[in-house]
Amino acid sequence: MRGGFPDFRLGNVLATSFTGTLSERHGTPVERIPTPQRLVDWLAVSGLAVDSCTAAQHELARELREAIHAAATAAATQDALPAAAVRVINERSIEGRAAAVLTPEGHRQWRLSSDSRVEDALGVIAADAVSIIAGERDGKLALCASPTCQAAFFDTSQSRTRKWCDMNTCGNRYKKARFIANQRKSGVR
């Protein structure tokens, strides 16, 4: 925990990492971007540095996060995409002014507009959500097997059978609980 806030859980997929800024949605929720400054911090570590964030922009970000989560969850369970979530994702995607640029190392990097607006960063996140929900990338959307988490994540494992949004948290909790239960069954203390 840095500065009294829970650590960020960063993955390889921008959109689902963003939805991970609220975890344990079905247990005791853990909010990782509770303030506008904390959103600025998350955007910076995600390669989308912005100068500042207002309370209204923070609210737009949280609305986008929940829309991506709802749409990704529907896609993972093969349900119809919620119209309201699709609307929010599309609105944020359209509002953003960012360009994909090629680094000298041959990697894609996002360059935001010169005034580094939060809306530009949200546009990049929304565009990433569109690409994974539309099935344009190699992988599949899945939901964490933890009954208290059930976070949407993008499974790029070869077998596409990953069970946990994050092995270091949800996966380890499950393994620890299973180990303790087995110890109790066998009478070991």
VOBA-1610 file (N, C-alpha, C; in pm, whole numbers, padded with zeros to 5 digits, always signed):
BEGIN
Met+00084-00117+00000Met+00000+00000+00000Met+00088+00124+00000Arg+00071+00206-00100Arg+00152+00326-00114Arg+00067+00447-00083Gly+00112+00529+00010Gly+00040+00652+00044Gly-00100+00627+00097Gly-00123+00513+00161Gly-00255+00483+00216Gly-00353+00426+00116Phe-00309+00407-00009Phe-00397+00351-00112Phe-00350+00210-00146Pro-00442+00123-00185Pro-00400-00010-00230Pro-00318+00001-00358Asp-00223-00091-00374Asp-00139-00093-00493Asp-00224-00118-00618Phe-00174-00070-00730Phe-00239-00096-00858Phe-00211-00240-00899Arg-00309-00301-00965Arg-00293-00433-01023Arg-00289-00412-01174Leu-00169-00417-01230Leu-00152-00388-01372Leu-00136-00517-01450Gly-00208-00527-01558Gly-00198-00644-01645Gly-00147-00603-01781Asn-00156-00694-01875Asn-00107-00667-02010Asn-00211-00602-02100Val-00335-00597-02055Val-00443-00542-02137Val-00497-00417-02066Leu-00483-00304-02132Leu-00518-00176-02073Leu-00661-00171-02021Ala-00757-00211-02103Ala-00898-00198-02065Ala-00934-00281-01942Thr-00888-00405-01937Thr-00923-00488-01821Thr-00838-00450-01699Ser-00717-00398-01721Ser-00641-00344-01607Ser-00716-00226-01546Phe-00776-00147-01633Phe-00853-00031-01584Phe-00973-00078-01502Thr-01044-00181-01547Thr-01157-00229-01467Thr-01109-00285-01333Gly-00982-00330-01329Gly-00924-00382-01206Gly-00893-00275-01103Thr-00919-00148-01135Thr-00901-00044-01035Thr-01012-00048-00931Leu-01112-00132-00954Leu-01212-00166-00851Leu-01215-00317-00847Ser-01168-00374-00738Ser-01167-00520-00727Ser-01255-00566-00612Glu-01272-00697-00603Glu-01358-00758-00502Glu-01499-00699-00510Arg-01552-00689-00629Arg-01683-00628-00653Arg-01797-00702-00583His-01779-00831-00556His-01885-00910-00493His-01851-00945-00348Gly-01751-00879-00294Gly-01711-00898-00155Gly-01707-00761-00090Thr-01591-00728-00033Thr-01568-00595+00020Thr-01489-00520-00087Pro-01553-00430-00163Pro-01486-00365-00276Pro-01359-00291-00236Val-01258-00300-00323Val-01132-00229-00304Val-01119-00129-00419Glu-01128-00001-00384Glu-01120+00108-00483Glu-00976+00156-00490Arg-00915+00144-00609Arg-00776+00181-00626Arg-00758+00321-00686Ile-00865+00384-00733Ile-00858+00522-00783Ile-00967+00606-00715Pro-00960+00620-00583Pro-01067+00691-00512Pro-01065+00843-00529Thr-00954+00896-00578Thr-00942+01042-00592Thr-00895+01076-00734Pro-00920+01198-00778Pro-00868+01240-00908Pro-00716+01223-00921Gln-00642+01255-00816Gln-00496+01241-00823Gln-00455+01095-00838Arg-00528+01007-00773Arg-00495+00864-00784Arg-00521+00815-00926Leu-00622+00869-00994Leu-00645+00837-01136Leu-00527+00887-01219Val-00480+01008-01192Val-00363+01062-01262Val-00244+00966-01245Asp-00226+00915-01123Asp-00116+00821-01095Asp-00132+00693-01177Trp-00255+00638-01181Trp-00279+00514-01255Trp-00254+00537-01405Leu-00302+00647-01457Leu-00281+00676-01599Leu-00131+00688-01630Ala-00055+00749-01541Ala+00089+00764-01563Ala+00159+00628-01570Val+00129+00539-01475Val+00195+00408-01477Val+00146+00322-01593Ser+00035+00361-01654Ser-00020+00288-01769Ser+00023+00349-01902Gly+00113+00446-01897Gly+00164+00507-02018Gly+00074+00614-02078Leu-00016+00668-01998Leu-00111+00770-02046Leu-00106+00892-01955Ala+00011+00946-01933Ala+00028+01057-01840Ala-00054+01179-01880Val-00122+01233-01781Val-00200+01356-01799Val-00151+01457-01695Asp-00181+01585-01722Asp-00134+01691-01633Asp-00214+01698-01503Ser-00345+01681-01513Ser-00430+01694-01395Ser-00563+01626-01423Cys-00647+01621-01319Cys-00778+01558-01331Cys-00876+01630-01239Thr-00990+01667-01294Thr-01094+01731-01214Thr-01186+01623-01156Ala-01271+01663-01066Ala-01369+01570-01010Ala-01463+01520-01119Ala-01501+01605-01212Ala-01589+01563-01322Ala-01520+01462-01413Gln-01392+01482-01442Gln-01319+01387-01524Gln-01302+01253-01451His-01280+01261-01322His-01270+01141-01240His-01399+01060-01248Glu-01510+01129-01244Glu-01640+01062-01254Glu-01658+00999-01392Leu-01615+01068-01498Leu-01619+01011-01633Leu-01537+00882-01640Ala-01423+00884-01577Ala-01336+00766-01576Ala-01403+00649-01505Arg-01462+00675-01390Arg-01529+00568-01316Arg-01650+00516-01393Glu-01720+00605-01462Glu-01833+00562-01545Glu-01783+00472-01658Leu-01672+00508-01721Leu-01613+00425-01827Leu-01569+00290-01771Arg-01506+00292-01655Arg-01461+00167-01593Arg-01578+00070-01574Glu-01689+00122-01523Glu-01804+00035-01498Glu-01868-00011-01629Ala-01867+00075-01731Ala-01921+00037-01862Ala-01837-00074-01924Ile-01706-00060-01917Ile-01618-00165-01971Ile-01639-00295-01895His-01649-00286-01763His-01671-00407-01683His-01803-00474-01723Ala-01908-00397-01737Ala-02039-00453-01774Ala-02034-00518-01913Ala-01973-00449-02008Ala-01967-00504-02145Ala-01875-00625-02151Ala-01761-00620-02083Ala-01669-00733-02083Ala-01731-00854-02014Thr-01803-00831-01906Thr-01871-00940-01836Thr-01975-01004-01928Ala-02053-00922-01997Ala-02154-00975-02091Ala-02086-01053-02202Ala-01976-01001-02255Ala-01906-01072-02362Ala-01849-01204-02312Ala-01794-01204-02190Ala-01736-01327-02134Ala-01841-01435-02111Thr-01963-01393-02076Thr-02071-01490-02050Thr-02159-01510-02173Gln-02119-01447-02284Gln-02191-01456-02411Gln-02335-01407-02401Asp-02352-01300-02323Asp-02481-01232-02312Asp-02480-01111-02405Ala-02597-01053-02425Ala-02605-00931-02506Ala-02532-00818-02435Leu-02462-00736-02510Leu-02392-00622-02451Leu-02494-00520-02403Pro-02478-00468-02281Pro-02571-00367-02230Pro-02562-00239-02313Ala-02674-00192-02361Ala-02677-00073-02447Ala-02615+00049-02380Ala-02642+00067-02251Ala-02586+00183-02181Ala-02434+00175-02174Ala-02380+00056-02152Ala-02235+00039-02147Ala-02172+00066-02283Val-02234+00016-02387Val-02184+00039-02523Val-02183+00189-02553Arg-02289+00258-02514Arg-02298+00403-02536Arg-02184+00477-02468Val-02157+00444-02342Val-02051+00511-02267Val-01914+00482-02330Ile-01887+00358-02362Ile-01759+00321-02424Ile-01740+00397-02555Asn-01844+00400-02637Asn-01835+00470-02766Asn-01815+00621-02747Glu-01887+00679-02652Glu-01872+00823-02627Glu-01731+00857-02583Arg-01674+00779-02491Arg-01538+00807-02444Arg-01437+00785-02557Ser-01459+00684-02638Ser-01368+00657-02749Ser-01367+00772-02849Ile-01483+00824-02881Ile-01497+00932-02979Ile-01437+01063-02926Glu-01452+01087-02795Glu-01407+01214-02736Glu-01255+01226-02727Gly-01185+01113-02726Gly-01041+01116-02706Gly-00965+01163-02829Arg-00855+01234-02806Arg-00765+01277-02912Arg-00627+01220-02880Ala-00600+01102-02932Ala-00471+01040-02910Ala-00429+00973-03039Ala-00301+00953-03053Ala-00248+00888-03172Ala-00155+00776-03131Ala-00161+00667-03204Ala-00066+00558-03184Ala+00061+00595-03260Val+00174+00589-03190Val+00302+00617-03254Val+00394+00497-03233Leu+00489+00482-03323Leu+00584+00373-03318Leu+00711+00420-03248Thr+00756+00344-03149Thr+00880+00378-03080Thr+00998+00326-03161Pro+01119+00375-03135Pro+01237+00324-03205Pro+01259+00173-03185Glu+01205+00120-03075Glu+01217-00024-03047Glu+01111-00107-03119Gly+01023-00040-03193Gly+00920-00111-03268Gly+00794-00140-03189His+00771-00067-03082His+00650-00086-03000His+00552+00028-03025Arg+00423-00002-03004Arg+00322+00103-03013Arg+00317+00177-02880Gln+00306+00306-02889Gln+00292+00391-02771Gln+00184+00494-02804Trp+00107+00532-02704Trp+00003+00632-02727Trp+00056+00770-02696Arg+00029+00863-02784Arg+00064+01003-02761Arg-00067+01080-02750Leu-00084+01143-02635Leu-00205+01221-02611Leu-00190+01359-02672Ser-00300+01432-02679Ser-00294+01568-02734Ser-00200+01653-02649Ser-00162+01766-02700Ser-00060+01847-02633Ser-00100+01893-02493Asp-00230+01905-02467Asp-00271+01948-02333Asp-00300+01831-02239Ser-00273+01707-02283Ser-00283+01587-02199Ser-00411+01582-02116Arg-00521+01578-02185Arg-00651+01573-02116Arg-00685+01431-02071Val-00754+01420-01960Val-00803+01290-01912Val-00892+01226-02018Glu-00972+01306-02087Glu-01061+01252-02191Glu-00983+01181-02301Asp-00863+01229-02331Asp-00779+01164-02432Asp-00734+01026-02383Ala-00692+01019-02258Ala-00650+00892-02200Ala-00768+00795-02194Leu-00886+00845-02157Leu-01005+00759-02152Leu-01041+00710-02292Gly-01016+00792-02394Gly-01041+00750-02531Gly-00954+00631-02570Val-00829+00630-02526Val-00739+00518-02552Val-00790+00392-02482Ile-00830+00407-02356Ile-00881+00292-02280Ile-01008+00239-02345Ala-01097+00328-02386Ala-01222+00285-02452Ala-01192+00214-02584Ala-01098+00266-02661Ala-01061+00201-02788Ala-01004+00062-02763Asp-00928+00046-02656Asp-00875-00085-02621Asp-00989-00180-02584Ala-01087-00129-02511Ala-01203-00210-02475Ala-01278-00255-02600Val-01294-00164-02695Val-01363-00198-02819Val-01290-00314-02888Ser-01158-00307-02894Ser-01083-00411-02966Ser-01094-00548-02899Ile-01097-00553-02765Ile-01108-00686-02703Ile-01251-00737-02700Ile-01347-00649-02680Ile-01487-00693-02676Ile-01533-00733-02816Ala-01483-00666-02918Ala-01519-00699-03056Ala-01448-00824-03106Gly-01357-00878-03028Gly-01287-01000-03067Gly-01176-00978-03169Glu-01122-00858-03174Glu-01018-00826-03271Glu-00879-00873-03228Arg-00863-00910-03103Arg-00732-00951-03053Arg-00733-01099-03019Asp-00615-01158-03024Asp-00601-01300-02996Asp-00611-01324-02846Gly-00717-01386-02804Gly-00743-01413-02663Gly-00894-01420-02643Lys-00934-01435-02518Lys-01078-01437-02489Lys-01105-01370-02355Leu-01219-01308-02347Leu-01262-01248-02221Leu-01311-01359-02129Ala-01276-01348-02002Ala-01319-01446-01903Ala-01344-01372-01772Leu-01406-01442-01678Leu-01433-01384-01546Leu-01354-01460-01441Cys-01300-01389-01345Cys-01224-01449-01236Cys-01312-01550-01163Ala-01252-01665-01132Ala-01326-01773-01064Ala-01353-01743-00917Ser-01292-01639-00862Ser-01317-01604-00723Ser-01460-01550-00710Pro-01541-01610-00622Pro-01680-01563-00609Pro-01692-01421-00557Thr-01590-01370-00488Thr-01597-01233-00439Thr-01541-01133-00540Cys-01465-01180-00637Cys-01402-01091-00735Cys-01480-01087-00866Gln-01477-01194-00939Gln-01541-01206-01070Gln-01505-01093-01165Ala-01379-01048-01157Ala-01331-00943-01249Ala-01321-00999-01390Ala-01349-00914-01486Ala-01328-00951-01626Ala-01180-00939-01656Phe-01125-01037-01727Phe-00986-01030-01769Phe-00976-01089-01909Phe-00867-01057-01976Phe-00845-01103-02113Phe-00741-01214-02109Asp-00786-01336-02137Asp-00702-01455-02128Asp-00626-01475-02259Thr-00496-01460-02253Thr-00413-01483-02371Thr-00327-01609-02355Ser-00358-01690-02253Ser-00282-01813-02235Ser-00306-01905-02355Gln-00212-01994-02381Gln-00223-02079-02499Gln-00351-02162-02498Ser-00389-02215-02382Ser-00507-02300-02375Ser-00637-02222-02351Arg-00625-02094-02319Arg-00742-02008-02289Arg-00824-02064-02172Thr-00753-02117-02071Thr-00822-02176-01955Thr-00783-02110-01823Arg-00727-01991-01830Arg-00689-01919-01709Arg-00814-01898-01622Lys-00798-01912-01490Lys-00913-01903-01399Lys-00916-01774-01317Trp-00802-01711-01298Trp-00793-01601-01204Trp-00754-01472-01275Cys-00813-01362-01229Cys-00776-01231-01285Cys-00630-01201-01252Asp-00587-01243-01134Asp-00450-01219-01091Asp-00408-01335-01001Met-00308-01407-01043Met-00263-01523-00966Met-00208-01483-00830Asn-00150-01363-00821Asn-00090-01320-00695Asn-00193-01282-00589Thr-00317-01260-00628Thr-00418-01225-00528Thr-00526-01334-00526Cys-00613-01333-00621Cys-00726-01427-00621Cys-00680-01573-00627Gly-00585-01602-00713Gly-00536-01739-00725Gly-00470-01788-00598Asn-00386-01704-00538Asn-00320-01743-00414Asn-00417-01758-00299Arg-00519-01672-00291Arg-00619-01686-00186Arg-00690-01820-00196Tyr-00725-01858-00320Tyr-00793-01986-00341Tyr-00701-02102-00301Lys-00578-02097-00346Lys-00484-02205-00313Lys-00460-02214-00163Lys-00449-02100-00096Lys-00428-02100+00048Lys-00550-02158+00119Ala-00670-02119+00078Ala-00793-02171+00140Ala-00805-02322+00119Arg-00770-02367-00001Arg-00776-02511-00031Arg-00674-02586+00055Phe-00554-02532+00070Phe-00451-02594+00152Phe-00497-02605+00297Ile-00554-02498+00352Ile-00601-02499+00491Ile-00714-02600+00508Ala-00806-02604+00412Ala-00917-02701+00419Ala-00864-02844+00416Asn-00766-02871+00333Asn-00708-03006+00326Asn-00635-03040+00456Gln-00570-02941+00517Gln-00502-02964+00644Gln-00603-02999+00752Arg-00716-02930+00754Arg-00820-02957+00853Arg-00880-03096+00833Lys-00903-03133+00707Lys-00959-03266+00677Lys-00867-03377+00726Ser-00738-03356+00709Ser-00641-03462+00746Ser-00602-03452+00893Gly-00655-03354+00965Gly-00629-03342+01107Gly-00496-03280+01142Val-00428-03225+01044Val-00298-03160+01069Val-00324-03019+01120Arg-00251-02981+01222Arg-00265-02844+01276Arg-00134-02777+01288
//
